[in-house]
Amino acid sequence: MIDHAPEGRTELVVDPALPAVPEIYFNAARLDRSMALCTKDYVLVAAPRAERIT
């Protein structure tokens, strides 16, 4: 859950296929910098809800 949403907490939702991807990439607060993160670690820390996204 993300605490800084204007109307309370926002739930993090990801595509159920995400765990099949070994690494994911994020912009690290700047558009000219990115970071890679092991998907297993991301899911462990962020604890997102998996839902089909269409």
Jmol script that loads the backbone (N, CA, C; Angstrom):
load data "model"
ATOM      1  N   MET A   1       0.835  -1.174   0.000  1.00  0.00           N
ATOM      2  CA  MET A   1       0.000   0.000   0.000  1.00  0.00           C
ATOM      3  C   MET A   1       0.884   1.242   0.000  1.00  0.00           C
ATOM      4  N   ILE A   2       0.429   2.267  -0.657  1.00  0.00           N
ATOM      5  CA  ILE A   2       1.175   3.514  -0.767  1.00  0.00           C
ATOM      6  C   ILE A   2       0.508   4.532   0.151  1.00  0.00           C
ATOM      7  N   ASP A   3       1.272   5.130   1.043  1.00  0.00           N
ATOM      8  CA  ASP A   3       0.712   6.024   2.052  1.00  0.00           C
ATOM      9  C   ASP A   3       0.477   7.453   1.585  1.00  0.00           C
ATOM     10  N   HIS A   4       1.044   7.887   0.488  1.00  0.00           N
ATOM     11  CA  HIS A   4       0.987   9.294   0.133  1.00  0.00           C
ATOM     12  C   HIS A   4      -0.136   9.633  -0.847  1.00  0.00           C
ATOM     13  N   ALA A   5      -1.148   8.807  -0.959  1.00  0.00           N
ATOM     14  CA  ALA A   5      -2.289   9.108  -1.831  1.00  0.00           C
ATOM     15  C   ALA A   5      -3.147  10.185  -1.168  1.00  0.00           C
ATOM     16  N   PRO A   6      -3.719  11.112  -1.953  1.00  0.00           N
ATOM     17  CA  PRO A   6      -4.478  12.214  -1.374  1.00  0.00           C
ATOM     18  C   PRO A   6      -5.695  11.787  -0.562  1.00  0.00           C
ATOM     19  N   GLU A   7      -6.330  10.709  -0.907  1.00  0.00           N
ATOM     20  CA  GLU A   7      -7.552  10.298  -0.208  1.00  0.00           C
ATOM     21  C   GLU A   7      -7.343   9.012   0.578  1.00  0.00           C
ATOM     22  N   GLY A   8      -6.209   8.847   1.173  1.00  0.00           N
ATOM     23  CA  GLY A   8      -5.932   7.636   1.931  1.00  0.00           C
ATOM     24  C   GLY A   8      -4.907   6.772   1.237  1.00  0.00           C
ATOM     25  N   ARG A   9      -5.061   5.477   1.371  1.00  0.00           N
ATOM     26  CA  ARG A   9      -4.076   4.530   0.835  1.00  0.00           C
ATOM     27  C   ARG A   9      -4.485   4.047  -0.551  1.00  0.00           C
ATOM     28  N   THR A  10      -3.509   3.899  -1.422  1.00  0.00           N
ATOM     29  CA  THR A  10      -3.727   3.408  -2.772  1.00  0.00           C
ATOM     30  C   THR A  10      -3.142   1.999  -2.873  1.00  0.00           C
ATOM     31  N   GLU A  11      -3.925   1.076  -3.401  1.00  0.00           N
ATOM     32  CA  GLU A  11      -3.458  -0.295  -3.528  1.00  0.00           C
ATOM     33  C   GLU A  11      -2.628  -0.454  -4.796  1.00  0.00           C
ATOM     34  N   LEU A  12      -1.529  -1.146  -4.678  1.00  0.00           N
ATOM     35  CA  LEU A  12      -0.658  -1.414  -5.809  1.00  0.00           C
ATOM     36  C   LEU A  12      -1.153  -2.667  -6.514  1.00  0.00           C
ATOM     37  N   VAL A  13      -1.453  -2.561  -7.809  1.00  0.00           N
ATOM     38  CA  VAL A  13      -1.964  -3.681  -8.599  1.00  0.00           C
ATOM     39  C   VAL A  13      -1.007  -3.937  -9.751  1.00  0.00           C
ATOM     40  N   VAL A  14      -0.663  -5.206  -9.959  1.00  0.00           N
ATOM     41  CA  VAL A  14       0.234  -5.577 -11.055  1.00  0.00           C
ATOM     42  C   VAL A  14      -0.414  -6.678 -11.891  1.00  0.00           C
ATOM     43  N   ASP A  15       0.067  -6.823 -13.104  1.00  0.00           N
ATOM     44  CA  ASP A  15      -0.390  -7.889 -13.984  1.00  0.00           C
ATOM     45  C   ASP A  15       0.083  -9.232 -13.420  1.00  0.00           C
ATOM     46  N   PRO A  16      -0.761 -10.270 -13.438  1.00  0.00           N
ATOM     47  CA  PRO A  16      -0.350 -11.575 -12.906  1.00  0.00           C
ATOM     48  C   PRO A  16       0.863 -12.176 -13.625  1.00  0.00           C
ATOM     49  N   ALA A  17       1.160 -11.725 -14.833  1.00  0.00           N
ATOM     50  CA  ALA A  17       2.313 -12.235 -15.574  1.00  0.00           C
ATOM     51  C   ALA A  17       3.633 -11.642 -15.063  1.00  0.00           C
ATOM     52  N   LEU A  18       3.583 -10.657 -14.202  1.00  0.00           N
ATOM     53  CA  LEU A  18       4.807 -10.000 -13.734  1.00  0.00           C
ATOM     54  C   LEU A  18       5.825 -10.960 -13.128  1.00  0.00           C
ATOM     55  N   PRO A  19       5.446 -11.915 -12.287  1.00  0.00           N
ATOM     56  CA  PRO A  19       6.457 -12.806 -11.701  1.00  0.00           C
ATOM     57  C   PRO A  19       7.263 -13.614 -12.721  1.00  0.00           C
ATOM     58  N   ALA A  20       6.765 -13.747 -13.930  1.00  0.00           N
ATOM     59  CA  ALA A  20       7.504 -14.486 -14.959  1.00  0.00           C
ATOM     60  C   ALA A  20       8.654 -13.670 -15.536  1.00  0.00           C
ATOM     61  N   VAL A  21       8.671 -12.381 -15.260  1.00  0.00           N
ATOM     62  CA  VAL A  21       9.724 -11.494 -15.752  1.00  0.00           C
ATOM     63  C   VAL A  21      10.844 -11.482 -14.706  1.00  0.00           C
ATOM     64  N   PRO A  22      12.073 -11.806 -15.076  1.00  0.00           N
ATOM     65  CA  PRO A  22      13.143 -11.904 -14.071  1.00  0.00           C
ATOM     66  C   PRO A  22      13.552 -10.573 -13.453  1.00  0.00           C
ATOM     67  N   GLU A  23      13.472  -9.484 -14.224  1.00  0.00           N
ATOM     68  CA  GLU A  23      13.921  -8.176 -13.751  1.00  0.00           C
ATOM     69  C   GLU A  23      12.967  -7.105 -14.250  1.00  0.00           C
ATOM     70  N   ILE A  24      12.701  -6.112 -13.414  1.00  0.00           N
ATOM     71  CA  ILE A  24      11.892  -4.969 -13.842  1.00  0.00           C
ATOM     72  C   ILE A  24      12.719  -3.695 -13.662  1.00  0.00           C
ATOM     73  N   TYR A  25      12.350  -2.678 -14.419  1.00  0.00           N
ATOM     74  CA  TYR A  25      13.113  -1.424 -14.423  1.00  0.00           C
ATOM     75  C   TYR A  25      12.209  -0.261 -14.037  1.00  0.00           C
ATOM     76  N   PHE A  26      12.750   0.674 -13.264  1.00  0.00           N
ATOM     77  CA  PHE A  26      12.038   1.853 -12.807  1.00  0.00           C
ATOM     78  C   PHE A  26      12.850   3.090 -13.132  1.00  0.00           C
ATOM     79  N   ASN A  27      12.164   4.208 -13.343  1.00  0.00           N
ATOM     80  CA  ASN A  27      12.849   5.485 -13.345  1.00  0.00           C
ATOM     81  C   ASN A  27      13.120   5.821 -11.884  1.00  0.00           C
ATOM     82  N   ALA A  28      14.338   6.133 -11.587  1.00  0.00           N
ATOM     83  CA  ALA A  28      14.742   6.392 -10.211  1.00  0.00           C
ATOM     84  C   ALA A  28      14.673   7.886  -9.898  1.00  0.00           C
ATOM     85  N   ALA A  29      13.454   8.414  -9.870  1.00  0.00           N
ATOM     86  CA  ALA A  29      13.175   9.814  -9.542  1.00  0.00           C
ATOM     87  C   ALA A  29      13.661  10.810 -10.592  1.00  0.00           C
ATOM     88  N   ARG A  30      14.302  10.328 -11.626  1.00  0.00           N
ATOM     89  CA  ARG A  30      14.758  11.170 -12.731  1.00  0.00           C
ATOM     90  C   ARG A  30      14.507  10.418 -14.027  1.00  0.00           C
ATOM     91  N   LEU A  31      14.189  11.118 -15.063  1.00  0.00           N
ATOM     92  CA  LEU A  31      13.902  10.472 -16.333  1.00  0.00           C
ATOM     93  C   LEU A  31      15.160  10.003 -17.055  1.00  0.00           C
ATOM     94  N   ASP A  32      16.317  10.481 -16.609  1.00  0.00           N
ATOM     95  CA  ASP A  32      17.561  10.057 -17.249  1.00  0.00           C
ATOM     96  C   ASP A  32      18.288   8.973 -16.449  1.00  0.00           C
ATOM     97  N   ARG A  33      17.666   8.489 -15.388  1.00  0.00           N
ATOM     98  CA  ARG A  33      18.259   7.435 -14.557  1.00  0.00           C
ATOM     99  C   ARG A  33      17.229   6.335 -14.352  1.00  0.00           C
ATOM    100  N   SER A  34      17.657   5.105 -14.446  1.00  0.00           N
ATOM    101  CA  SER A  34      16.779   3.969 -14.197  1.00  0.00           C
ATOM    102  C   SER A  34      17.478   2.991 -13.276  1.00  0.00           C
ATOM    103  N   MET A  35      16.685   2.149 -12.637  1.00  0.00           N
ATOM    104  CA  MET A  35      17.255   1.099 -11.807  1.00  0.00           C
ATOM    105  C   MET A  35      16.573  -0.216 -12.135  1.00  0.00           C
ATOM    106  N   ALA A  36      17.316  -1.297 -12.028  1.00  0.00           N
ATOM    107  CA  ALA A  36      16.781  -2.634 -12.249  1.00  0.00           C
ATOM    108  C   ALA A  36      16.580  -3.290 -10.888  1.00  0.00           C
ATOM    109  N   LEU A  37      15.536  -4.083 -10.797  1.00  0.00           N
ATOM    110  CA  LEU A  37      15.226  -4.766  -9.547  1.00  0.00           C
ATOM    111  C   LEU A  37      14.767  -6.183  -9.872  1.00  0.00           C
ATOM    112  N   CYS A  38      15.243  -7.140  -9.127  1.00  0.00           N
ATOM    113  CA  CYS A  38      14.789  -8.513  -9.268  1.00  0.00           C
ATOM    114  C   CYS A  38      13.292  -8.553  -8.964  1.00  0.00           C
ATOM    115  N   THR A  39      12.513  -9.118  -9.862  1.00  0.00           N
ATOM    116  CA  THR A  39      11.056  -9.124  -9.701  1.00  0.00           C
ATOM    117  C   THR A  39      10.641  -9.825  -8.416  1.00  0.00           C
ATOM    118  N   LYS A  40      11.313 -10.905  -8.061  1.00  0.00           N
ATOM    119  CA  LYS A  40      10.972 -11.607  -6.815  1.00  0.00           C
ATOM    120  C   LYS A  40      11.135 -10.693  -5.607  1.00  0.00           C
ATOM    121  N   ASP A  41      12.194  -9.886  -5.594  1.00  0.00           N
ATOM    122  CA  ASP A  41      12.417  -8.949  -4.490  1.00  0.00           C
ATOM    123  C   ASP A  41      11.337  -7.868  -4.473  1.00  0.00           C
ATOM    124  N   TYR A  42      10.995  -7.361  -5.655  1.00  0.00           N
ATOM    125  CA  TYR A  42       9.950  -6.339  -5.753  1.00  0.00           C
ATOM    126  C   TYR A  42       8.632  -6.845  -5.184  1.00  0.00           C
ATOM    127  N   VAL A  43       8.229  -8.050  -5.584  1.00  0.00           N
ATOM    128  CA  VAL A  43       6.963  -8.615  -5.105  1.00  0.00           C
ATOM    129  C   VAL A  43       7.025  -8.839  -3.594  1.00  0.00           C
ATOM    130  N   LEU A  44       8.158  -9.283  -3.091  1.00  0.00           N
ATOM    131  CA  LEU A  44       8.313  -9.502  -1.654  1.00  0.00           C
ATOM    132  C   LEU A  44       8.163  -8.203  -0.866  1.00  0.00           C
ATOM    133  N   VAL A  45       8.786  -7.140  -1.339  1.00  0.00           N
ATOM    134  CA  VAL A  45       8.765  -5.863  -0.620  1.00  0.00           C
ATOM    135  C   VAL A  45       7.458  -5.095  -0.831  1.00  0.00           C
ATOM    136  N   ALA A  46       6.996  -5.012  -2.074  1.00  0.00           N
ATOM    137  CA  ALA A  46       5.822  -4.191  -2.389  1.00  0.00           C
ATOM    138  C   ALA A  46       4.496  -4.892  -2.095  1.00  0.00           C
ATOM    139  N   ALA A  47       4.493  -6.220  -2.098  1.00  0.00           N
ATOM    140  CA  ALA A  47       3.287  -7.018  -1.863  1.00  0.00           C
ATOM    141  C   ALA A  47       2.097  -6.534  -2.690  1.00  0.00           C
ATOM    142  N   PRO A  48       2.255  -6.440  -4.021  1.00  0.00           N
ATOM    143  CA  PRO A  48       1.161  -5.957  -4.846  1.00  0.00           C
ATOM    144  C   PRO A  48       0.060  -6.999  -5.002  1.00  0.00           C
ATOM    145  N   ARG A  49      -1.126  -6.537  -5.339  1.00  0.00           N
ATOM    146  CA  ARG A  49      -2.239  -7.435  -5.670  1.00  0.00           C
ATOM    147  C   ARG A  49      -2.150  -7.727  -7.157  1.00  0.00           C
ATOM    148  N   ALA A  50      -2.209  -8.993  -7.544  1.00  0.00           N
ATOM    149  CA  ALA A  50      -2.139  -9.372  -8.955  1.00  0.00           C
ATOM    150  C   ALA A  50      -3.547  -9.461  -9.527  1.00  0.00           C
ATOM    151  N   GLU A  51      -3.804  -8.691 -10.550  1.00  0.00           N
ATOM    152  CA  GLU A  51      -5.094  -8.682 -11.258  1.00  0.00           C
ATOM    153  C   GLU A  51      -4.817  -8.549 -12.735  1.00  0.00           C
ATOM    154  N   ARG A  52      -5.635  -9.182 -13.537  1.00  0.00           N
ATOM    155  CA  ARG A  52      -5.500  -9.037 -14.972  1.00  0.00           C
ATOM    156  C   ARG A  52      -5.792  -7.592 -15.366  1.00  0.00           C
ATOM    157  N   ILE A  53      -4.893  -7.006 -16.086  1.00  0.00           N
ATOM    158  CA  ILE A  53      -5.025  -5.606 -16.511  1.00  0.00           C
ATOM    159  C   ILE A  53      -5.309  -5.611 -18.005  1.00  0.00           C
ATOM    160  N   THR A  54      -6.446  -5.054 -18.383  1.00  0.00           N
ATOM    161  CA  THR A  54      -6.815  -5.037 -19.812  1.00  0.00           C
ATOM    162  C   THR A  54      -6.940  -3.633 -20.328  1.00  0.00           C
TER     163      THR A  54
END
end "model"
wireframe off; spacefill off
backbone 0.3
color backbone group
